[in-house]
Amino acid sequence: MSLSQIRSENGPAGIVYFVGFENNCGEFTDDTQMILFIAEAQKTKYRRPGQAKSFY
């Protein structure tokens, strides 16, 4: 989906809230899980020594 399509469907700011599907549920896919895993790994990589770990 292009940026112009996203803006046309969701307004000029783009997606700013959770977008539901036809059954009023969102979709949590394996891609979503990978993004969360990568974000956690990046955050952990740059934490300071002695700083507590956080997991979702």
C-alpha positions in Angstrom: 0.0 0.0 0.0 1.4 3.4 -0.9 1.7 6.4 1.4 -1.0 8.2 -0.7 -3.4 5.3 -0.3 -2.8 5.2 3.4 -3.4 8.9 3.7 -6.5 8.7 1.5 -8.0 5.9 3.7 -6.8 7.3 7.1 -6.4 11.1 6.7 -3.3 13.3 6.2 -1.6 12.0 9.4 -1.8 8.4 8.2 -2.5 5.6 10.6 -2.7 7.0 14.1 -4.8 4.4 15.8 -5.4 0.7 15.7 -7.1 -0.3 12.4 -9.7 -3.0 12.7 -10.8 -5.6 10.2 -14.2 -6.7 9.1 -14.9 -8.6 12.3 -13.9 -5.6 14.4 -10.7 -7.4 15.5 -7.1 -6.4 14.6 -4.7 -8.8 13.1 -1.6 -10.0 15.1 0.5 -11.9 12.6 3.9 -13.5 12.6 5.1 -10.2 11.0 3.8 -8.3 14.0 5.6 -10.7 16.3 8.9 -10.3 14.4 8.7 -6.5 14.6 8.2 -6.7 18.4 11.0 -9.1 18.8 13.4 -7.0 16.7 12.4 -3.8 18.6 13.0 -5.6 22.0 16.4 -6.8 20.7 17.4 -3.4 19.6 16.3 -1.8 22.9 18.2 -4.5 24.9 21.3 -4.0 22.7 21.6 -0.4 23.7 20.6 -0.5 27.3 23.1 0.6 30.0 24.9 -1.9 32.2 22.8 -2.6 35.3 19.6 -1.4 33.7 16.7 -3.9 34.2 15.5 -6.0 31.2 12.0 -5.5 30.0 9.9 -8.0 28.1 6.4 -7.6 26.6 
